[in-house]
Amino acid sequence: MSSQSWVLCPICNNKTRTKIRDDTELINFPLFCPKCKQETLINIKHGNIIIREPDAKTQSR
C-alpha cells in the first residue's frame, strides 16, 4: 500500500485540497491554493513537485 500526502502550495506552503500517493504522476496540473487564492501549474513525478509557471495576475489601473 502506498502512502498518501497532501500537496503543499509552492507559494505559501499550506495544504491544498489535493492528496497524492507515491506513484502519482501529474503533468501541467493546475494546483489551486484556497488560502492564498493563487493557481500554479505543477508537475509531480515520484513525489517530487516541479513548478512549471505561476499564472499571471491581472493588473488593475
PDB file with SEQRES, HELIX, SHEET and CRYST1 records, atoms N, CA, C and O in Angstrom:
SEQRES   1 A   61  MET SER SER GLN SER TRP VAL LEU CYS PRO ILE CYS ASN          
SEQRES   2 A   61  ASN LYS THR ARG THR LYS ILE ARG ASP ASP THR GLU LEU          
SEQRES   3 A   61  ILE ASN PHE PRO LEU PHE CYS PRO LYS CYS LYS GLN GLU          
SEQRES   4 A   61  THR LEU ILE ASN ILE LYS HIS GLY ASN ILE ILE ILE ARG          
SEQRES   5 A   61  GLU PRO ASP ALA LYS THR GLN SER ARG                          
SHEET    1 AA1 2 GLN A   4  LEU A   8  0                                        
SHEET    2 AA1 2 LYS A  15  ARG A  21 -1                                        
SHEET    1 AA2 3 LEU A  26  PHE A  32  0                                        
SHEET    2 AA2 3 GLU A  39  LYS A  45 -1                                        
SHEET    3 AA2 3 ASN A  48  PRO A  54 -1                                        
CRYST1    1.000    1.000    1.000  90.00  90.00  90.00 P 1           1          
ATOM      1  N   MET A   1       0.844  -1.182   0.000  1.00  0.00           N  
ATOM      2  CA  MET A   1       0.000   0.000   0.000  1.00  0.00           C  
ATOM      3  C   MET A   1       0.889   1.244   0.000  1.00  0.00           C  
ATOM      4  O   MET A   1       1.856   1.327   0.757  1.00  0.00           O  
ATOM      5  N   SER A   2       0.559   2.186  -0.836  1.00  0.00           N  
ATOM      6  CA  SER A   2       1.342   3.419  -0.943  1.00  0.00           C  
ATOM      7  C   SER A   2       0.882   4.434   0.085  1.00  0.00           C  
ATOM      8  O   SER A   2      -0.292   4.479   0.453  1.00  0.00           O  
ATOM      9  N   SER A   3       1.818   5.245   0.541  1.00  0.00           N  
ATOM     10  CA  SER A   3       1.451   6.285   1.494  1.00  0.00           C  
ATOM     11  C   SER A   3       0.906   7.496   0.745  1.00  0.00           C  
ATOM     12  O   SER A   3       1.269   7.745  -0.404  1.00  0.00           O  
ATOM     13  N   GLN A   4       0.044   8.232   1.401  1.00  0.00           N  
ATOM     14  CA  GLN A   4      -0.565   9.418   0.808  1.00  0.00           C  
ATOM     15  C   GLN A   4      -0.059  10.646   1.537  1.00  0.00           C  
ATOM     16  O   GLN A   4       0.268  10.595   2.723  1.00  0.00           O  
ATOM     17  N   SER A   5       0.001  11.765   0.800  1.00  0.00           N  
ATOM     18  CA  SER A   5       0.398  13.016   1.429  1.00  0.00           C  
ATOM     19  C   SER A   5      -0.334  14.166   0.755  1.00  0.00           C  
ATOM     20  O   SER A   5      -0.766  14.059  -0.393  1.00  0.00           O  
ATOM     21  N   TRP A   6      -0.463  15.251   1.475  1.00  0.00           N  
ATOM     22  CA  TRP A   6      -1.089  16.438   0.929  1.00  0.00           C  
ATOM     23  C   TRP A   6      -0.103  17.162   0.022  1.00  0.00           C  
ATOM     24  O   TRP A   6       1.102  17.155   0.272  1.00  0.00           O  
ATOM     25  N   VAL A   7      -0.615  17.780  -1.020  1.00  0.00           N  
ATOM     26  CA  VAL A   7       0.221  18.624  -1.873  1.00  0.00           C  
ATOM     27  C   VAL A   7       0.266  20.002  -1.222  1.00  0.00           C  
ATOM     28  O   VAL A   7      -0.774  20.588  -0.924  1.00  0.00           O  
ATOM     29  N   LEU A   8       1.469  20.513  -1.006  1.00  0.00           N  
ATOM     30  CA  LEU A   8       1.630  21.819  -0.394  1.00  0.00           C  
ATOM     31  C   LEU A   8       1.733  22.896  -1.465  1.00  0.00           C  
ATOM     32  O   LEU A   8       2.307  22.678  -2.531  1.00  0.00           O  
ATOM     33  N   CYS A   9       1.176  24.042  -1.170  1.00  0.00           N  
ATOM     34  CA  CYS A   9       1.234  25.174  -2.089  1.00  0.00           C  
ATOM     35  C   CYS A   9       2.688  25.640  -2.211  1.00  0.00           C  
ATOM     36  O   CYS A   9       3.349  25.852  -1.194  1.00  0.00           O  
ATOM     37  N   PRO A  10       3.196  25.802  -3.437  1.00  0.00           N  
ATOM     38  CA  PRO A  10       4.579  26.256  -3.590  1.00  0.00           C  
ATOM     39  C   PRO A  10       4.784  27.726  -3.220  1.00  0.00           C  
ATOM     40  O   PRO A  10       5.922  28.167  -3.060  1.00  0.00           O  
ATOM     41  N   ILE A  11       3.707  28.480  -3.085  1.00  0.00           N  
ATOM     42  CA  ILE A  11       3.810  29.906  -2.773  1.00  0.00           C  
ATOM     43  C   ILE A  11       3.764  30.149  -1.266  1.00  0.00           C  
ATOM     44  O   ILE A  11       4.631  30.834  -0.723  1.00  0.00           O  
ATOM     45  N   CYS A  12       2.753  29.588  -0.584  1.00  0.00           N  
ATOM     46  CA  CYS A  12       2.599  29.855   0.856  1.00  0.00           C  
ATOM     47  C   CYS A  12       2.866  28.637   1.744  1.00  0.00           C  
ATOM     48  O   CYS A  12       2.809  28.752   2.968  1.00  0.00           O  
ATOM     49  N   ASN A  13       3.154  27.483   1.158  1.00  0.00           N  
ATOM     50  CA  ASN A  13       3.470  26.239   1.877  1.00  0.00           C  
ATOM     51  C   ASN A  13       2.357  25.735   2.785  1.00  0.00           C  
ATOM     52  O   ASN A  13       2.637  25.087   3.793  1.00  0.00           O  
ATOM     53  N   ASN A  14       1.116  26.016   2.453  1.00  0.00           N  
ATOM     54  CA  ASN A  14      -0.014  25.467   3.194  1.00  0.00           C  
ATOM     55  C   ASN A  14      -0.604  24.294   2.425  1.00  0.00           C  
ATOM     56  O   ASN A  14      -0.356  24.128   1.231  1.00  0.00           O  
ATOM     57  N   LYS A  15      -1.391  23.478   3.131  1.00  0.00           N  
ATOM     58  CA  LYS A  15      -2.029  22.339   2.490  1.00  0.00           C  
ATOM     59  C   LYS A  15      -3.058  22.804   1.467  1.00  0.00           C  
ATOM     60  O   LYS A  15      -3.771  23.785   1.681  1.00  0.00           O  
ATOM     61  N   THR A  16      -3.122  22.084   0.357  1.00  0.00           N  
ATOM     62  CA  THR A  16      -4.184  22.319  -0.621  1.00  0.00           C  
ATOM     63  C   THR A  16      -5.228  21.223  -0.428  1.00  0.00           C  
ATOM     64  O   THR A  16      -5.126  20.438   0.515  1.00  0.00           O  
ATOM     65  N   ARG A  17      -6.207  21.159  -1.286  1.00  0.00           N  
ATOM     66  CA  ARG A  17      -7.251  20.141  -1.158  1.00  0.00           C  
ATOM     67  C   ARG A  17      -6.913  18.887  -1.954  1.00  0.00           C  
ATOM     68  O   ARG A  17      -7.786  18.050  -2.181  1.00  0.00           O  
ATOM     69  N   THR A  18      -5.676  18.746  -2.375  1.00  0.00           N  
ATOM     70  CA  THR A  18      -5.260  17.640  -3.230  1.00  0.00           C  
ATOM     71  C   THR A  18      -4.330  16.706  -2.469  1.00  0.00           C  
ATOM     72  O   THR A  18      -3.397  17.152  -1.802  1.00  0.00           O  
ATOM     73  N   LYS A  19      -4.592  15.409  -2.575  1.00  0.00           N  
ATOM     74  CA  LYS A  19      -3.734  14.393  -1.987  1.00  0.00           C  
ATOM     75  C   LYS A  19      -3.105  13.589  -3.110  1.00  0.00           C  
ATOM     76  O   LYS A  19      -3.732  13.359  -4.144  1.00  0.00           O  
ATOM     77  N   ILE A  20      -1.863  13.161  -2.906  1.00  0.00           N  
ATOM     78  CA  ILE A  20      -1.208  12.309  -3.893  1.00  0.00           C  
ATOM     79  C   ILE A  20      -0.612  11.097  -3.202  1.00  0.00           C  
ATOM     80  O   ILE A  20      -0.362  11.112  -1.997  1.00  0.00           O  
ATOM     81  N   ARG A  21      -0.385  10.043  -3.984  1.00  0.00           N  
ATOM     82  CA  ARG A  21       0.320   8.865  -3.492  1.00  0.00           C  
ATOM     83  C   ARG A  21       1.735   8.889  -4.048  1.00  0.00           C  
ATOM     84  O   ARG A  21       2.068   9.733  -4.880  1.00  0.00           O  
ATOM     85  N   ASP A  22       2.569   7.959  -3.583  1.00  0.00           N  
ATOM     86  CA  ASP A  22       3.957   7.917  -4.028  1.00  0.00           C  
ATOM     87  C   ASP A  22       4.080   7.646  -5.526  1.00  0.00           C  
ATOM     88  O   ASP A  22       5.025   8.113  -6.163  1.00  0.00           O  
ATOM     89  N   ASP A  23       3.139   6.898  -6.092  1.00  0.00           N  
ATOM     90  CA  ASP A  23       3.228   6.536  -7.510  1.00  0.00           C  
ATOM     91  C   ASP A  23       2.430   7.472  -8.423  1.00  0.00           C  
ATOM     92  O   ASP A  23       2.205   7.144  -9.588  1.00  0.00           O  
ATOM     93  N   THR A  24       2.003   8.623  -7.916  1.00  0.00           N  
ATOM     94  CA  THR A  24       1.229   9.582  -8.705  1.00  0.00           C  
ATOM     95  C   THR A  24       2.142  10.395  -9.617  1.00  0.00           C  
ATOM     96  O   THR A  24       3.206  10.854  -9.203  1.00  0.00           O  
ATOM     97  N   GLU A  25       1.709  10.566 -10.866  1.00  0.00           N  
ATOM     98  CA  GLU A  25       2.417  11.435 -11.803  1.00  0.00           C  
ATOM     99  C   GLU A  25       1.419  12.432 -12.381  1.00  0.00           C  
ATOM    100  O   GLU A  25       0.381  12.039 -12.912  1.00  0.00           O  
ATOM    101  N   LEU A  26       1.729  13.704 -12.278  1.00  0.00           N  
ATOM    102  CA  LEU A  26       0.880  14.765 -12.822  1.00  0.00           C  
ATOM    103  C   LEU A  26       1.713  15.604 -13.776  1.00  0.00           C  
ATOM    104  O   LEU A  26       2.878  15.895 -13.504  1.00  0.00           O  
ATOM    105  N   ILE A  27       1.114  15.990 -14.896  1.00  0.00           N  
ATOM    106  CA  ILE A  27       1.794  16.852 -15.869  1.00  0.00           C  
ATOM    107  C   ILE A  27       0.894  18.052 -16.131  1.00  0.00           C  
ATOM    108  O   ILE A  27      -0.276  17.894 -16.480  1.00  0.00           O  
ATOM    109  N   ASN A  28       1.442  19.251 -15.961  1.00  0.00           N  
ATOM    110  CA  ASN A  28       0.706  20.506 -16.161  1.00  0.00           C  
ATOM    111  C   ASN A  28      -0.596  20.536 -15.366  1.00  0.00           C  
ATOM    112  O   ASN A  28      -1.657  20.842 -15.911  1.00  0.00           O  
ATOM    113  N   PHE A  29      -0.511  20.221 -14.090  1.00  0.00           N  
ATOM    114  CA  PHE A  29      -1.674  20.197 -13.212  1.00  0.00           C  
ATOM    115  C   PHE A  29      -1.896  21.586 -12.621  1.00  0.00           C  
ATOM    116  O   PHE A  29      -0.986  22.148 -12.012  1.00  0.00           O  
ATOM    117  N   PRO A  30      -3.108  22.154 -12.794  1.00  0.00           N  
ATOM    118  CA  PRO A  30      -3.385  23.476 -12.207  1.00  0.00           C  
ATOM    119  C   PRO A  30      -3.735  23.342 -10.723  1.00  0.00           C  
ATOM    120  O   PRO A  30      -4.865  22.995 -10.377  1.00  0.00           O  
ATOM    121  N   LEU A  31      -2.783  23.613  -9.866  1.00  0.00           N  
ATOM    122  CA  LEU A  31      -2.962  23.491  -8.421  1.00  0.00           C  
ATOM    123  C   LEU A  31      -3.482  24.813  -7.869  1.00  0.00           C  
ATOM    124  O   LEU A  31      -2.848  25.855  -8.037  1.00  0.00           O  
ATOM    125  N   PHE A  32      -4.654  24.766  -7.201  1.00  0.00           N  
ATOM    126  CA  PHE A  32      -5.253  25.961  -6.616  1.00  0.00           C  
ATOM    127  C   PHE A  32      -5.088  25.912  -5.111  1.00  0.00           C  
ATOM    128  O   PHE A  32      -5.370  24.892  -4.482  1.00  0.00           O  
ATOM    129  N   CYS A  33      -4.632  27.011  -4.532  1.00  0.00           N  
ATOM    130  CA  CYS A  33      -4.482  27.112  -3.087  1.00  0.00           C  
ATOM    131  C   CYS A  33      -5.663  27.904  -2.528  1.00  0.00           C  
ATOM    132  O   CYS A  33      -5.876  29.048  -2.929  1.00  0.00           O  
ATOM    133  N   PRO A  34      -6.441  27.310  -1.601  1.00  0.00           N  
ATOM    134  CA  PRO A  34      -7.587  28.028  -1.051  1.00  0.00           C  
ATOM    135  C   PRO A  34      -7.200  29.166  -0.106  1.00  0.00           C  
ATOM    136  O   PRO A  34      -8.009  30.059   0.146  1.00  0.00           O  
ATOM    137  N   LYS A  35      -5.973  29.144   0.418  1.00  0.00           N  
ATOM    138  CA  LYS A  35      -5.578  30.203   1.345  1.00  0.00           C  
ATOM    139  C   LYS A  35      -5.075  31.447   0.620  1.00  0.00           C  
ATOM    140  O   LYS A  35      -5.560  32.551   0.871  1.00  0.00           O  
ATOM    141  N   CYS A  36      -4.100  31.273  -0.283  1.00  0.00           N  
ATOM    142  CA  CYS A  36      -3.556  32.451  -0.975  1.00  0.00           C  
ATOM    143  C   CYS A  36      -4.301  32.748  -2.276  1.00  0.00           C  
ATOM    144  O   CYS A  36      -4.008  33.740  -2.944  1.00  0.00           O  
ATOM    145  N   LYS A  37      -5.263  31.892  -2.640  1.00  0.00           N  
ATOM    146  CA  LYS A  37      -6.140  32.094  -3.796  1.00  0.00           C  
ATOM    147  C   LYS A  37      -5.364  32.253  -5.112  1.00  0.00           C  
ATOM    148  O   LYS A  37      -5.744  33.039  -5.980  1.00  0.00           O  
ATOM    149  N   GLN A  38      -4.272  31.491  -5.238  1.00  0.00           N  
ATOM    150  CA  GLN A  38      -3.496  31.540  -6.474  1.00  0.00           C  
ATOM    151  C   GLN A  38      -3.444  30.154  -7.096  1.00  0.00           C  
ATOM    152  O   GLN A  38      -3.512  29.138  -6.405  1.00  0.00           O  
ATOM    153  N   GLU A  39      -3.323  30.137  -8.406  1.00  0.00           N  
ATOM    154  CA  GLU A  39      -3.249  28.896  -9.147  1.00  0.00           C  
ATOM    155  C   GLU A  39      -1.865  28.780  -9.775  1.00  0.00           C  
ATOM    156  O   GLU A  39      -1.352  29.744 -10.343  1.00  0.00           O  
ATOM    157  N   THR A  40      -1.265  27.597  -9.671  1.00  0.00           N  
ATOM    158  CA  THR A  40       0.083  27.367 -10.178  1.00  0.00           C  
ATOM    159  C   THR A  40       0.103  26.075 -10.968  1.00  0.00           C  
ATOM    160  O   THR A  40      -0.492  25.083 -10.548  1.00  0.00           O  
ATOM    161  N   LEU A  41       0.777  26.072 -12.107  1.00  0.00           N  
ATOM    162  CA  LEU A  41       0.949  24.844 -12.873  1.00  0.00           C  
ATOM    163  C   LEU A  41       2.125  24.074 -12.298  1.00  0.00           C  
ATOM    164  O   LEU A  41       3.223  24.611 -12.149  1.00  0.00           O  
ATOM    165  N   ILE A  42       1.880  22.788 -11.971  1.00  0.00           N  
ATOM    166  CA  ILE A  42       2.946  21.964 -11.396  1.00  0.00           C  
ATOM    167  C   ILE A  42       3.027  20.630 -12.126  1.00  0.00           C  
ATOM    168  O   ILE A  42       2.075  20.200 -12.778  1.00  0.00           O  
ATOM    169  N   ASN A  43       4.172  19.993 -12.005  1.00  0.00           N  
ATOM    170  CA  ASN A  43       4.383  18.618 -12.419  1.00  0.00           C  
ATOM    171  C   ASN A  43       4.786  17.843 -11.176  1.00  0.00           C  
ATOM    172  O   ASN A  43       5.539  18.345 -10.341  1.00  0.00           O  
ATOM    173  N   ILE A  44       4.284  16.618 -11.052  1.00  0.00           N  
ATOM    174  CA  ILE A  44       4.669  15.763  -9.941  1.00  0.00           C  
ATOM    175  C   ILE A  44       5.109  14.422 -10.509  1.00  0.00           C  
ATOM    176  O   ILE A  44       4.384  13.788 -11.276  1.00  0.00           O  
ATOM    177  N   LYS A  45       6.310  13.999 -10.121  1.00  0.00           N  
ATOM    178  CA  LYS A  45       6.826  12.710 -10.548  1.00  0.00           C  
ATOM    179  C   LYS A  45       7.613  12.114  -9.389  1.00  0.00           C  
ATOM    180  O   LYS A  45       8.536  12.745  -8.874  1.00  0.00           O  
ATOM    181  N   HIS A  46       7.253  10.906  -8.976  1.00  0.00           N  
ATOM    182  CA  HIS A  46       7.890  10.201  -7.865  1.00  0.00           C  
ATOM    183  C   HIS A  46       7.820  11.008  -6.569  1.00  0.00           C  
ATOM    184  O   HIS A  46       8.752  10.965  -5.765  1.00  0.00           O  
ATOM    185  N   GLY A  47       6.734  11.739  -6.359  1.00  0.00           N  
ATOM    186  CA  GLY A  47       6.545  12.502  -5.133  1.00  0.00           C  
ATOM    187  C   GLY A  47       7.251  13.843  -5.102  1.00  0.00           C  
ATOM    188  O   GLY A  47       7.134  14.563  -4.110  1.00  0.00           O  
ATOM    189  N   ASN A  48       7.984  14.210  -6.156  1.00  0.00           N  
ATOM    190  CA  ASN A  48       8.680  15.496  -6.216  1.00  0.00           C  
ATOM    191  C   ASN A  48       7.858  16.496  -7.010  1.00  0.00           C  
ATOM    192  O   ASN A  48       7.403  16.197  -8.114  1.00  0.00           O  
ATOM    193  N   ILE A  49       7.668  17.679  -6.450  1.00  0.00           N  
ATOM    194  CA  ILE A  49       6.896  18.732  -7.114  1.00  0.00           C  
ATOM    195  C   ILE A  49       7.832  19.643  -7.882  1.00  0.00           C  
ATOM    196  O   ILE A  49       8.816  20.143  -7.336  1.00  0.00           O  
ATOM    197  N   ILE A  50       7.522  19.856  -9.155  1.00  0.00           N  
ATOM    198  CA  ILE A  50       8.285  20.760 -10.009  1.00  0.00           C  
ATOM    199  C   ILE A  50       7.331  21.855 -10.460  1.00  0.00           C  
ATOM    200  O   ILE A  50       6.304  21.563 -11.073  1.00  0.00           O  
ATOM    201  N   ILE A  51       7.653  23.107 -10.166  1.00  0.00           N  
ATOM    202  CA  ILE A  51       6.792  24.231 -10.522  1.00  0.00           C  
ATOM    203  C   ILE A  51       7.013  24.567 -11.986  1.00  0.00           C  
ATOM    204  O   ILE A  51       8.140  24.839 -12.400  1.00  0.00           O  
ATOM    205  N   ARG A  52       5.941  24.550 -12.774  1.00  0.00           N  
ATOM    206  CA  ARG A  52       6.041  24.888 -14.184  1.00  0.00           C  
ATOM    207  C   ARG A  52       6.077  26.402 -14.359  1.00  0.00           C  
ATOM    208  O   ARG A  52       7.063  26.953 -14.850  1.00  0.00           O  
ATOM    209  N   GLU A  53       5.006  27.068 -13.957  1.00  0.00           N  
ATOM    210  CA  GLU A  53       4.946  28.519 -14.055  1.00  0.00           C  
ATOM    211  C   GLU A  53       3.758  29.032 -13.253  1.00  0.00           C  
ATOM    212  O   GLU A  53       2.684  28.433 -13.307  1.00  0.00           O  
ATOM    213  N   PRO A  54       3.917  30.110 -12.522  1.00  0.00           N  
ATOM    214  CA  PRO A  54       2.759  30.704 -11.856  1.00  0.00           C  
ATOM    215  C   PRO A  54       1.920  31.444 -12.888  1.00  0.00           C  
ATOM    216  O   PRO A  54       2.456  32.027 -13.830  1.00  0.00           O  
ATOM    217  N   ASP A  55       0.615  31.418 -12.709  1.00  0.00           N  
ATOM    218  CA  ASP A  55      -0.255  32.153 -13.619  1.00  0.00           C  
ATOM    219  C   ASP A  55      -0.072  33.644 -13.416  1.00  0.00           C  
ATOM    220  O   ASP A  55       0.152  34.110 -12.299  1.00  0.00           O  
ATOM    221  N   ALA A  56      -0.170  34.381 -14.503  1.00  0.00           N  
ATOM    222  CA  ALA A  56      -0.015  35.837 -14.431  1.00  0.00           C  
ATOM    223  C   ALA A  56      -1.247  36.456 -13.787  1.00  0.00           C  
ATOM    224  O   ALA A  56      -2.376  36.044 -14.054  1.00  0.00           O  
ATOM    225  N   LYS A  57      -1.020  37.436 -12.948  1.00  0.00           N  
ATOM    226  CA  LYS A  57      -2.130  38.162 -12.331  1.00  0.00           C  
ATOM    227  C   LYS A  57      -2.446  39.385 -13.183  1.00  0.00           C  
ATOM    228  O   LYS A  57      -1.557  39.993 -13.779  1.00  0.00           O  
ATOM    229  N   THR A  58      -3.702  39.724 -13.227  1.00  0.00           N  
ATOM    230  CA  THR A  58      -4.086  40.918 -13.970  1.00  0.00           C  
ATOM    231  C   THR A  58      -3.780  42.152 -13.128  1.00  0.00           C  
ATOM    232  O   THR A  58      -3.890  42.129 -11.902  1.00  0.00           O  
ATOM    233  N   GLN A  59      -3.406  43.196 -13.789  1.00  0.00           N  
ATOM    234  CA  GLN A  59      -3.099  44.439 -13.080  1.00  0.00           C  
ATOM    235  C   GLN A  59      -4.285  45.392 -13.189  1.00  0.00           C  
ATOM    236  O   GLN A  59      -4.865  45.574 -14.260  1.00  0.00           O  
ATOM    237  N   SER A  60      -4.622  45.982 -12.077  1.00  0.00           N  
ATOM    238  CA  SER A  60      -5.714  46.966 -12.092  1.00  0.00           C  
ATOM    239  C   SER A  60      -5.138  48.356 -12.300  1.00  0.00           C  
ATOM    240  O   SER A  60      -4.014  48.655 -11.898  1.00  0.00           O  
ATOM    241  N   ARG A  61      -5.923  49.175 -12.923  1.00  0.00           N  
ATOM    242  CA  ARG A  61      -5.452  50.541 -13.216  1.00  0.00           C  
ATOM    243  C   ARG A  61      -6.034  51.535 -12.274  1.00  0.00           C  
ATOM    244  O   ARG A  61      -5.744  52.727 -12.378  1.00  0.00           O  
TER     245      ARG A  61                                                      
END                                                                             
